[in-house]
Every structure is written in structure tokens, then in C-alpha cells.
């Protein structure tokens, strides 16, 4: 997973500033991000604090690893079935 240039604290702060009514352009200039990034953060992290975001990222990483493990096992299973069919 790509490492963000911005910490969880900065993301929460930016989203809270946007929710409090500060202009999106001002926030984008302050953090060096695009409006799209800011609104993506808002849709994904609105209502969270730093600890929630950190936990979310940990769970996303765990989910990615589990999906990879499943894909590897499914591939191994397919290879073994192909080998068994060729022997019969």
C-alpha cells in the first residue's frame, strides 16, 4: 500500500477544517493537495479521529494480505487439480 505523505492527524485536521466551513482552496494550499484529494479524504474519513484512521489502515493492510493468501492457495489448488487430472 502506498504510504501517504500526510499523517493521520493532518488528514483529520484538514477534514475538520473543511467541515467547519473553511474554504477548500485554502486547505488545499496549506496541505499541498488537490481538491479531489481533500474531498476523497472527507468521504472516507469524515467523523473519524486519528486512532480510527490508523486502525482502518491496519485493517485494510490485513485484508490485502488475506486476499493475497487466498489467491495463492487458490492457485496452488488449481495447479494440484491439473496435475492430478494429467496423471489420470
C-alpha positions in Angstrom: 0.0 0.0 0.0 1.2 3.4 -0.9 2.5 5.5 2.1 0.7 8.8 2.5 2.8 12.0 2.7 0.3 13.2 5.3 -0.2 11.8 8.8 -3.5 10.7 10.2 -3.5 13.8 12.4 -3.1 16.1 9.3 -5.9 14.3 7.4 -8.3 14.6 10.4 -7.4 18.3 10.8 -8.0 19.0 7.1 -11.3 17.2 7.1 -12.4 19.0 10.3 -11.4 22.4 8.8 -13.5 21.7 5.7 -16.4 20.6 7.9 -16.1 23.8 10.0 -16.6 26.0 6.9 -13.0 26.9 5.9 -12.6 27.2 2.1 -11.4 24.1 0.3 -8.9 26.2 -1.7 -7.3 27.5 1.5 -7.0 24.0 2.9 -5.6 22.6 -0.3 -2.9 25.2 -0.5 -2.0 24.7 3.2 -1.5 20.9 2.8 -0.3 20.9 -0.9 -3.1 18.6 -2.1 -5.8 18.8 -4.8 -9.5 19.4 -4.2 -10.2 15.8 -5.3 -7.8 14.5 -2.6 -9.5 16.7 0.0 -13.0 15.5 -0.9 -11.8 11.9 -1.1 -10.4 12.3 2.4 -13.7 13.8 3.5 -15.8 10.9 2.1 -13.5 8.3 3.6 -12.5 9.8 6.9 -15.3 12.1 7.9 -16.3 11.6 11.6 -13.1 9.8 12.5 -10.2 10.7 14.7 -6.6 9.7 14.2 -6.8 6.4 16.1 -9.8 5.3 13.9 -7.9 6.1 10.7 -4.8 4.2 12.0 -7.0 1.2 12.8 -8.7 1.5 9.4 -5.4 1.4 7.6 -4.2 -1.6 9.7 -7.4 -3.5 8.8 -7.0 -2.6 5.1 -3.5 -4.0 5.1 -4.6 -7.1 6.9 -7.4 -7.5 4.3 -4.9 -7.1 1.5 -2.7 -9.8 2.9 -5.6 -12.2 3.5 -6.7 -11.7 -0.1 -3.2 -12.5 -1.3 -3.0 -15.6 0.8 -6.4 -16.8 -0.6 -5.2 -16.1 -4.2 -2.0 -18.1 -3.6 -3.9 -21.0 -2.1 -6.5 -21.0 -4.9 -3.7 -21.0 -7.5 -2.0 -23.9 -5.6 -5.3 -25.8 -5.6 -5.8 -25.3 -9.3 -2.2 -26.5 -10.1 -2.7 -29.6 -8.0 -6.0 -30.4 -9.7 -4.4 -30.0 -13.1 -1.5 -32.3 -12.1 -4.0 -35.0 -10.8 -6.0 -34.8 -14.0 -2.9 -35.3 -16.1 -1.9 -38.4 -14.2 -5.4 -40.0 -14.6 
